[in-house]
């Protein structure tokens, strides 16, 4: 773990954020260290990138910029005449728009962190899904991340139940 943290501090401009990304990927990865393209949570299924962005979003909840974003969203909804009259519905509309904007900016931050992790040899990225002719990488394909090298230490270790200790047999007694 210490060598992983050292590697992150040298390879990433935001090592704590990169460590959180790696930890979340390890949380949903299979035994081979592969996570994605979809994550199942309860009865809902998310793309890996959306799930990572939503999981990291609470980290900025107390940031003054988040409060400023909510105020900008409120004024945008009022200017666009999309603000509901009901206060509860208005609060829900603001929260949903803030969540969408945070997810969009979170994807940019996530891509930057993943690129640094790929460059450091801690992660491999490829895409799965239906590929159509498309001018960019999108084409209805979704990211899959594979933990590599030192990052594999974040995968849960196989927990084997230790065999119960037996007392040495007493003379004249056979244990089966």
N, C-alpha and C positions, 0 to 999 in steps of 0.2 A: 504494500500500500504506500509506503514512504517513497519508493522509487516512482510509483505512478504520480504521486503529488508533485514530486520534483520535475518529472517530465511535463506535467501540465503547467507548472509555473514557468517553464522555459518555452513551451510551444504555444501557449494561449495568451491573448491579450486580456482575457477575463477568465483566469483559472478556476475561480469558484463556480462561475456559471457553467464552464465546461465540465467540471466535476459533477454538478447537478444533472447535466444532460447525460453524462455517462451513467450515473447512478439510476436514472429513470429508464434508460435503455436496458440496463442490466436487469431491472425489475420485471420487464416484460419479455426479456429474451428467453429463448429456449436453451436447452442444454449445450447447444453448439455456439451460443452467443449471438444468435440471429434474432432480430426484432423487426416485426412488420410483415407485410405492408399495413396490416390492420391490427388494432388492439381491441379486445373484447372487455368491456367493463359493464357488469350486470347484463342487462338485455340489450345494451347499445354497443354498436361497433363504430370505431373511429379510425381514420387514417392515423398512422404513427405520428406524422408531423403535427396534425391537429391535436392529438392527445398530449404530445410533449408540450406544445404551446399552452394548452389549457392547464396542464399540470404546473407549469412554471409561472403562469400569470399571477397567482396569489403573492408571489415574492415582491411584486411591485405595488401591492395594494395600498401601502401607506405612503408611497412616493407622492410628493406634491404635484408632480406632473400628471399622475393619474387623476387627481381631483380637478386639475385644470382641463384635462381631456373631457371629463364628465361635463364641465361647464361649457366647453366648446360644442359638445354634442347637443346639450340642451339648447344652446342658441341656434345651432344648425337646424334642429328639428322645428324650432319656432319659426325661423326664417323660411323654411321649406313648407310650412304649414302642415307638418306631419305629427305635431305634438297632440296626443290625446287629451281630452278635457278632464277625464277621470285622473286624479292624482296617482292612484295605484298603477293604472295603465301607463301613465306618463313615466313613472319611475321604472317600470319594467321595460318600456321602449328605450329609455336612456341606457339602462344596464345592458340590454341586448346590443345596442349600437356600440357601446364602449367595449363589450366583449369581442365583437367582430373586428373593431379597429385594433385592439390589443393583440388579437390572434394574427392579424395581418402583419403588424410590426414584429410580433414574436417569431413569425416564420423567417423573417429576414435575419434576426439575431440568431435563431437556431441554425440557419444555413451557414452563417459565418462561423459559428462555433464548431459545427460538424466539419467544415472545410479545414479548420485548424487541427481538429482531431484526426482527420484523414491524413493530413500532412505530417503529423507526429507519429503515424503508424499505429494509433490506438483504435482506429475505427476504419471499416471498409464500407462503402456505400454503393448500392446498385438499385435498380428499379425493376418492379414487377407490375404486371397488369396488361391490359389491352393496349397495344401500341398502334397508333394510327399515324399516317403521314402528318407530321406537324413540324412547324419551323423551329420550335424550341423543344426542350427535353420533356415537357409535360406529356402531351399525347395520351392522357388518361392512364398514366403509369404512376405508381406510388413508391416512395422511398422505402428501402430496406437497409437497416444498419446492422453491421456485424462487428462485435467486439473482437479486438485483436491484441496480441502482445500483452503488455502489462495490464491493460484494461480488463482482461479476463479474470483478474483477481476479484472483480466486483460480482461475478456470477455466484449464485448460492452454491455452496459446497454440498456435495451429496452427503446427506446425513444418514449415517448408518448407526443403528442401535447397537451399542456394544453388548457382546455376549455377557450374560451374568457370570460373575466369578464363582467358580465352584470350589468348595472346600476340598482339600486333598482327601482321598479315600482313607478311611480308617482301616487298619489291618483286619482282615476277615470280612470286610464289607465290599461288595461289588457295586459300582455305580454305573448306570447305563445312561 
